[in-house]
């Protein structure tokens, strides 16, 4: 209860007392302090009534980071520094380069996708994961010098895939997710400090699987696989980052992966889709295949043109492998435990040029220059909890696979991503498993 005696305190004495109190609490109206690492306070903080965990009022924040960090980049056992040394023990060497033993960032839940980008506009890339089991996305801020901060969690609806892009017209990266829980897209508008302004949803009315974002003639566009309706849907992005009305194109049964690039050299983006369904007859040319939808001058896409691969094509990545200017395709064939190189013919079809044995049941593919020879190398992840590297050779071929060491790769490899996270001039590799990230820091002599 308040005391009436306080009303007799002279006003001149109250002013310095209140000013001192403001300095102690750093909470005076009109004089806010700097935001904490990982974004503004979550629901229930002083002066911010709790609207419920993960509400749109705070951008969907469920749990702010505690400010701690995961284990640091390990030191080299065979030299004085990681740069300039490739130790014989505990690391995998690939020519003059390799990776240190993996560092595990435990996240729990059921992690399904991984994206990399500079969310703080400081030149250092962050890690963002989609946790379909926990119904959140996790943001791991880069604290430099080989350190990542423990995650902040943002509400999602069973996210199935994600992409980072500048969707709302400002210079900060946003996060776009496909949500299996309610068949929507989730948009997290970046503030530029690793936190998000608000959460929007765009309905889809279908089970969404893969997701790609690109820009065409000044308009940002999004493509996603609708697995249950066997379609590829394309959306224009509105000025606020939300998605417009979809234009859908028929795909073959069991579409699994999506790539966007210009396969025929006409300057317009095309779509490639991997179809994993098993062929029931030799007359069926749409199964066990890669289909390409060529972009048209009016912004639409033509019907798919199919190239049969056999096996179970699940993963896709595009790269210029031969001497022409057209992008080619690399396909992960899960059933036959191999990767296929498909050379582009220039009309949306391909010829299968080579196959390479690789990890068991490969599903994820990543191109990165591991050994710094300016030739892309192929990293392969699998449902069998394995990661392998096939070093690229001049002319578009690959050397035999070298297995990478990793620890506790439970629940299969879900995603792969690469960046020079610590800015030492060497590419690093992030491997997403079902319950966390395995960070393999790159080293070179």
C-alpha positions as CSV (number, residue, x, y, z in Angstrom):
1,X,0.0,0.0,0.0
2,X,1.2,3.5,-0.7
3,X,1.7,6.0,2.1
4,X,0.2,9.5,2.1
5,X,3.4,10.7,3.8
6,X,5.2,10.5,0.4
7,X,3.0,13.4,-0.9
8,X,4.8,15.9,1.3
9,X,8.2,15.3,-0.2
10,X,9.3,18.6,-1.9
11,X,9.2,18.4,-5.7
12,X,12.8,19.7,-6.0
13,X,14.0,16.7,-4.0
14,X,12.0,14.3,-6.2
15,X,13.6,15.4,-9.5
16,X,17.2,14.3,-8.6
17,X,15.9,11.1,-7.0
18,X,13.9,10.1,-10.1
19,X,16.9,11.0,-12.4
20,X,19.2,8.7,-10.4
21,X,16.6,6.0,-10.4
22,X,16.4,6.3,-14.2
23,X,20.1,5.9,-14.6
24,X,20.1,2.8,-12.4
25,X,17.3,1.1,-14.2
26,X,18.2,2.3,-17.7
27,X,14.4,2.3,-18.4
28,X,13.4,5.9,-18.7
29,X,10.8,6.6,-21.4
30,X,12.3,8.2,-24.5
31,X,15.8,7.1,-23.6
32,X,16.1,3.4,-24.5
33,X,19.3,1.5,-24.2
34,X,20.9,-0.6,-26.9
35,X,19.2,-3.9,-27.7
36,X,20.8,-7.0,-26.2
37,X,22.7,-9.5,-28.3
38,X,20.2,-11.6,-30.3
39,X,17.5,-9.0,-30.5
40,X,15.1,-7.2,-28.3
41,X,13.7,-8.7,-25.0
42,X,11.1,-11.4,-25.4
43,X,7.5,-11.4,-24.1
44,X,7.1,-10.8,-20.4
45,X,10.1,-8.4,-20.1
46,X,9.7,-5.2,-18.0
47,X,7.5,-2.7,-19.8
48,X,6.5,-5.3,-22.4
49,X,3.4,-7.2,-21.2
50,X,3.5,-10.9,-22.2
51,X,1.2,-11.4,-25.3
52,X,2.1,-15.1,-25.3
53,X,5.1,-17.0,-26.4
54,X,6.0,-16.7,-30.1
55,X,3.3,-14.1,-30.8
56,X,3.4,-11.8,-33.8
57,X,3.9,-8.8,-31.5
58,X,7.5,-9.7,-30.9
59,X,8.2,-11.2,-34.4
60,X,7.4,-14.7,-33.2
61,X,10.3,-14.9,-30.6
62,X,9.8,-18.0,-28.4
63,X,13.1,-18.0,-26.6
64,X,16.0,-15.5,-26.7
65,X,19.6,-16.8,-26.6
66,X,21.2,-16.9,-23.2
67,X,24.2,-15.1,-24.7
68,X,26.5,-18.1,-24.3
69,X,28.5,-19.8,-27.1
70,X,29.1,-23.3,-28.4
71,X,32.5,-24.9,-28.3
72,X,35.1,-22.9,-30.2
73,X,37.0,-23.9,-33.4
74,X,39.6,-26.5,-32.2
75,X,43.3,-25.8,-32.3
76,X,45.5,-27.6,-34.6
77,X,47.5,-30.6,-33.2
78,X,50.1,-30.5,-36.0
79,X,51.1,-26.9,-36.1
80,X,51.1,-23.5,-34.3
81,X,48.0,-22.3,-36.1
82,X,45.1,-23.6,-38.1
83,X,46.1,-21.5,-41.1
84,X,49.1,-23.2,-42.6
85,X,48.8,-26.6,-41.1
86,X,47.0,-29.8,-41.9
87,X,47.6,-32.2,-39.0
88,X,47.9,-35.9,-39.7
89,X,45.6,-36.9,-36.8
90,X,42.0,-35.9,-36.2
91,X,41.5,-34.1,-39.5
92,X,40.9,-35.1,-43.1
93,X,43.4,-33.8,-45.7
94,X,42.4,-33.2,-49.3
95,X,45.6,-32.3,-51.1
96,X,46.8,-29.2,-49.3
97,X,43.5,-28.5,-47.6
98,X,41.2,-30.3,-45.3
99,X,38.9,-30.0,-42.2
100,X,39.5,-30.0,-38.5
101,X,37.5,-32.5,-36.3
102,X,33.8,-31.5,-36.2
103,X,32.4,-29.3,-33.4
104,X,28.9,-30.2,-32.4
105,X,26.2,-27.5,-31.9
106,X,23.4,-29.5,-30.2
107,X,19.9,-28.1,-30.9
108,X,17.6,-31.1,-30.3
109,X,14.2,-31.3,-31.9
110,X,13.9,-32.6,-35.5
111,X,16.1,-30.4,-37.7
112,X,15.3,-30.5,-41.4
113,X,16.9,-27.6,-43.2
114,X,19.8,-25.2,-42.9
115,X,20.5,-21.7,-44.4
116,X,23.5,-19.4,-44.2
117,X,23.6,-15.7,-44.5
118,X,24.7,-12.4,-42.9
119,X,21.8,-11.4,-40.6
120,X,23.8,-8.8,-38.7
121,X,25.2,-6.9,-41.8
122,X,28.7,-7.2,-40.4
123,X,30.2,-9.4,-43.1
124,X,30.0,-12.6,-41.1
125,X,27.5,-15.3,-41.9
126,X,25.0,-16.8,-39.4
127,X,23.4,-20.2,-39.2
128,X,19.6,-20.7,-39.4
129,X,18.0,-24.1,-39.0
130,X,14.4,-25.3,-39.4
131,X,13.1,-27.6,-36.6
132,X,9.9,-29.2,-37.7
133,X,9.5,-31.2,-34.5
134,X,10.0,-28.2,-32.2
135,X,8.0,-25.9,-34.5
136,X,10.7,-23.3,-34.5
137,X,13.5,-21.8,-36.5
138,X,16.9,-21.5,-34.6
139,X,19.2,-18.5,-35.3
140,X,22.9,-19.0,-34.3
141,X,24.7,-15.6,-34.5
142,X,28.3,-15.6,-35.6
143,X,30.4,-14.2,-32.7
144,X,33.6,-14.4,-34.8
145,X,37.0,-16.1,-34.0
146,X,35.4,-19.5,-34.5
147,X,32.4,-19.0,-32.1
148,X,28.7,-19.3,-32.6
149,X,26.1,-18.1,-30.1
150,X,23.5,-20.4,-28.6
151,X,20.3,-20.1,-30.5
152,X,17.3,-17.8,-30.3
153,X,14.1,-19.6,-31.2
154,X,11.4,-18.2,-33.4
155,X,7.9,-19.7,-33.8
156,X,7.1,-21.7,-36.9
157,X,4.5,-24.2,-38.0
158,X,6.5,-27.4,-38.6
159,X,8.9,-25.8,-41.1
160,X,10.0,-28.1,-43.9
161,X,12.4,-25.9,-45.9
162,X,13.8,-22.4,-45.8
163,X,15.6,-19.7,-47.7
164,X,17.3,-16.4,-46.8
165,X,16.7,-13.5,-49.1
166,X,16.1,-9.7,-49.2
167,X,12.3,-9.9,-49.7
168,X,10.8,-6.7,-48.4
169,X,13.1,-4.2,-50.2
170,X,15.5,-3.2,-47.4
171,X,19.1,-4.2,-47.1
172,X,18.6,-6.9,-44.4
173,X,18.1,-10.5,-45.0
174,X,14.7,-12.1,-44.3
175,X,13.9,-15.7,-43.6
176,X,11.2,-17.5,-45.7
177,X,10.0,-20.9,-44.6
178,X,7.6,-23.5,-45.9
179,X,5.4,-24.8,-43.1
180,X,4.0,-28.3,-43.1
181,X,1.9,-27.8,-40.1
182,X,-0.6,-25.4,-41.7
183,X,0.5,-25.4,-45.4
184,X,1.7,-21.8,-45.3
185,X,4.8,-19.8,-46.0
186,X,6.3,-18.0,-43.0
187,X,8.1,-14.7,-43.4
188,X,10.5,-13.3,-40.8
189,X,11.5,-9.8,-41.7
190,X,15.1,-9.1,-40.7
191,X,16.1,-6.1,-38.5
192,X,19.7,-6.4,-39.4
193,X,20.8,-7.4,-35.9
194,X,19.9,-11.1,-36.1
195,X,16.4,-10.6,-34.8
196,X,13.1,-10.2,-36.8
197,X,10.5,-7.5,-36.9
198,X,7.3,-9.5,-37.4
199,X,5.9,-12.7,-38.7
200,X,3.6,-13.0,-41.7
201,X,2.0,-16.0,-43.2
202,X,0.9,-16.7,-46.8
203,X,-1.5,-19.6,-47.4
204,X,-0.7,-22.3,-49.8
205,X,-3.3,-25.1,-49.2
206,X,-0.7,-27.9,-50.1
207,X,2.1,-29.8,-48.6
208,X,5.2,-27.7,-49.3
209,X,8.6,-29.4,-49.8
210,X,11.5,-27.4,-51.4
211,X,11.9,-23.7,-51.7
212,X,13.9,-21.4,-54.0
213,X,14.1,-17.5,-54.3
214,X,15.4,-15.5,-57.2
215,X,15.1,-12.1,-58.9
216,X,13.9,-11.7,-62.5
217,X,13.4,-8.3,-64.2
218,X,13.4,-6.5,-60.9
219,X,10.8,-8.8,-59.3
220,X,11.6,-11.3,-56.6
221,X,10.0,-14.6,-57.2
222,X,9.6,-17.8,-55.1
223,X,9.2,-21.4,-56.3
224,X,8.1,-24.3,-54.1
225,X,7.3,-27.9,-54.6
226,X,3.7,-29.0,-53.6
227,X,4.3,-32.6,-52.9
228,X,0.7,-33.7,-52.3
229,X,-0.7,-32.1,-55.5
230,X,2.5,-33.0,-57.5
231,X,3.0,-29.4,-58.7
232,X,5.6,-26.6,-58.7
233,X,4.1,-23.3,-57.7
234,X,5.7,-19.9,-58.5
235,X,4.8,-16.7,-56.6
236,X,5.7,-13.1,-57.1
237,X,6.9,-11.3,-54.0
238,X,5.0,-8.2,-52.9
239,X,6.6,-5.1,-51.7
240,X,6.2,-6.0,-48.0
241,X,7.7,-9.5,-48.6
242,X,4.4,-11.4,-48.7
243,X,3.6,-13.7,-51.6
244,X,1.2,-13.0,-54.4
245,X,-1.1,-15.5,-56.1
246,X,0.5,-18.7,-57.2
247,X,0.9,-20.0,-60.7
248,X,1.2,-23.8,-60.6
249,X,2.7,-26.2,-63.0
250,X,2.2,-30.0,-63.2
251,X,5.1,-32.1,-62.0
252,X,5.6,-35.9,-62.0
253,X,4.8,-38.0,-59.0
254,X,7.1,-37.6,-56.0
255,X,8.9,-34.4,-56.8
256,X,11.8,-34.1,-54.3
257,X,14.3,-31.3,-55.2
258,X,14.2,-28.0,-57.1
259,X,16.9,-25.9,-58.8
260,X,16.6,-22.5,-60.5
261,X,19.0,-21.4,-63.2
262,X,19.2,-20.7,-67.0
263,X,19.7,-24.1,-68.6
264,X,19.3,-23.0,-72.3
265,X,21.2,-19.7,-72.3
266,X,18.3,-17.4,-73.2
267,X,18.7,-15.2,-70.1
268,X,15.5,-16.4,-68.4
269,X,15.5,-18.6,-65.3
270,X,14.4,-22.2,-65.7
271,X,13.2,-24.7,-63.1
272,X,14.6,-28.3,-62.7
273,X,12.8,-30.9,-60.6
274,X,14.0,-34.3,-59.4
275,X,11.3,-37.0,-59.6
276,X,12.0,-40.0,-57.3
277,X,9.0,-42.2,-58.1
278,X,9.9,-45.7,-59.3
279,X,8.9,-46.5,-62.9
280,X,6.1,-49.0,-63.3
281,X,6.8,-49.6,-67.0
282,X,9.4,-48.9,-69.6
283,X,7.0,-46.6,-71.4
284,X,6.8,-44.2,-68.5
285,X,9.4,-41.4,-69.2
286,X,8.4,-39.1,-66.3
287,X,9.5,-41.4,-63.4
288,X,13.1,-41.7,-62.1
289,X,13.9,-38.5,-63.9
290,X,14.8,-34.8,-63.9
291,X,12.3,-32.5,-65.5
292,X,13.0,-28.9,-66.7
293,X,10.4,-26.2,-67.1
294,X,11.9,-23.6,-69.5
295,X,11.2,-20.0,-68.6
296,X,9.1,-18.0,-71.2
297,X,9.3,-14.3,-72.2
298,X,6.0,-13.6,-70.4
299,X,7.3,-14.9,-67.1
300,X,5.5,-18.3,-67.2
301,X,7.1,-21.7,-67.7
302,X,6.7,-24.3,-70.3
303,X,5.7,-27.9,-69.6
304,X,8.5,-30.1,-68.3
305,X,10.9,-31.8,-70.5
306,X,12.2,-35.0,-68.9
307,X,15.6,-36.7,-68.8
308,X,15.5,-40.2,-67.3
309,X,18.2,-41.0,-64.8
310,X,17.2,-44.3,-63.4
311,X,17.5,-45.1,-59.7
312,X,16.1,-42.7,-57.2
313,X,17.0,-39.1,-57.9
314,X,16.6,-37.0,-54.7
315,X,19.2,-34.3,-54.6
316,X,20.1,-31.7,-57.3
317,X,22.7,-29.1,-57.8
318,X,23.6,-27.1,-60.9
319,X,27.1,-26.2,-62.1
320,X,29.0,-25.5,-65.3
321,X,31.1,-28.6,-65.6
322,X,32.2,-28.8,-69.2
323,X,33.6,-26.2,-71.5
324,X,30.4,-24.6,-72.7
325,X,28.4,-21.8,-71.0
326,X,25.4,-23.9,-70.1
327,X,24.8,-25.1,-66.5
328,X,24.9,-28.8,-66.0
329,X,23.3,-30.9,-63.3
330,X,24.6,-33.3,-60.6
331,X,22.0,-35.7,-59.2
332,X,22.1,-37.7,-56.0
333,X,20.8,-41.2,-56.8
334,X,19.8,-42.6,-53.4
335,X,18.9,-46.1,-54.5
336,X,22.2,-46.9,-56.3
337,X,24.5,-45.0,-53.9
338,X,26.0,-42.8,-56.5
339,X,26.0,-39.3,-58.0
340,X,25.3,-38.7,-61.7
341,X,26.7,-35.9,-63.9
342,X,24.2,-34.7,-66.5
343,X,25.5,-32.4,-69.2
344,X,23.1,-29.9,-70.7
345,X,22.1,-30.1,-74.3
346,X,20.8,-26.5,-74.4
347,X,17.1,-27.4,-74.9
348,X,16.2,-28.4,-71.3
349,X,17.3,-32.0,-71.7
350,X,20.5,-33.6,-70.6
351,X,22.8,-36.5,-71.4
352,X,24.1,-38.7,-68.5
353,X,27.8,-38.3,-68.8
354,X,29.2,-40.1,-65.8
355,X,28.4,-41.8,-62.5
356,X,30.5,-41.8,-59.3
357,X,30.1,-44.2,-56.3
358,X,29.6,-42.2,-53.1
359,X,28.1,-42.5,-49.6
360,X,25.1,-44.8,-48.8
361,X,21.8,-43.4,-49.9
362,X,23.0,-39.9,-50.9
363,X,20.4,-37.1,-50.6
364,X,22.2,-33.8,-50.1
365,X,24.7,-32.2,-52.5
366,X,26.9,-29.1,-52.1
367,X,29.5,-27.5,-54.4
368,X,32.3,-25.7,-52.7
369,X,36.0,-25.2,-53.5
370,X,37.6,-27.3,-50.7
371,X,41.2,-27.3,-52.0
372,X,41.3,-23.8,-53.4
373,X,42.2,-24.7,-57.0
374,X,39.2,-22.7,-58.4
375,X,37.5,-25.9,-59.5
376,X,34.3,-26.8,-57.6
377,X,34.4,-29.9,-55.4
378,X,31.3,-32.0,-54.6
379,X,30.3,-32.6,-51.0
380,X,27.7,-35.4,-50.5
381,X,25.5,-36.1,-47.5
382,X,23.4,-39.2,-46.9
383,X,20.6,-40.8,-44.9
384,X,23.3,-43.3,-43.8
385,X,25.0,-40.6,-41.7
386,X,28.0,-40.2,-44.0
387,X,29.7,-37.2,-45.6
388,X,32.0,-37.5,-48.6
389,X,34.0,-35.2,-50.8
390,X,34.7,-35.7,-54.5
391,X,37.4,-33.3,-55.6
392,X,36.6,-31.6,-58.9
393,X,39.0,-32.1,-61.9
394,X,39.5,-29.9,-65.0
395,X,37.0,-30.8,-67.7
396,X,34.1,-31.5,-65.3
397,X,35.1,-34.8,-63.8
398,X,35.6,-35.8,-60.2
399,X,38.2,-37.8,-58.3
400,X,37.1,-40.8,-56.1
401,X,35.4,-39.9,-52.9
402,X,37.2,-39.2,-49.7
403,X,35.1,-39.8,-46.5
404,X,34.9,-37.0,-43.9
405,X,35.1,-37.7,-40.2
406,X,32.1,-36.5,-38.1
407,X,30.7,-37.4,-34.7
408,X,27.2,-38.4,-33.6
409,X,25.6,-37.9,-37.0
410,X,22.3,-39.2,-35.8
411,X,19.1,-39.2,-37.8
412,X,20.8,-38.7,-41.2
413,X,22.3,-35.7,-42.9
414,X,19.5,-33.2,-43.5
415,X,21.4,-30.3,-45.1
416,X,24.9,-29.0,-46.1
417,X,26.1,-25.4,-46.2
418,X,29.5,-23.7,-46.8
419,X,31.0,-20.3,-46.0
420,X,34.2,-18.8,-44.7
421,X,32.6,-18.3,-41.3
422,X,35.7,-17.1,-39.5
423,X,37.2,-15.1,-42.4
424,X,40.5,-16.8,-42.5
425,X,40.4,-17.3,-46.3
426,X,39.4,-21.0,-46.1
427,X,35.9,-22.4,-46.7
428,X,34.2,-24.1,-43.7
429,X,31.5,-26.8,-43.9
430,X,28.3,-26.9,-41.8
431,X,26.5,-30.3,-41.7
432,X,23.0,-30.4,-40.4
433,X,21.9,-33.6,-38.7
434,X,18.5,-34.4,-37.1
435,X,19.5,-32.8,-33.8
436,X,22.1,-30.2,-34.5
437,X,24.9,-28.8,-36.6
438,X,28.3,-30.4,-37.1
439,X,30.8,-27.6,-37.9
440,X,33.9,-28.7,-39.8
441,X,36.4,-25.8,-39.9
442,X,38.5,-25.6,-43.0
443,X,42.3,-25.5,-42.9
444,X,45.0,-25.2,-45.7
445,X,48.7,-25.1,-45.9
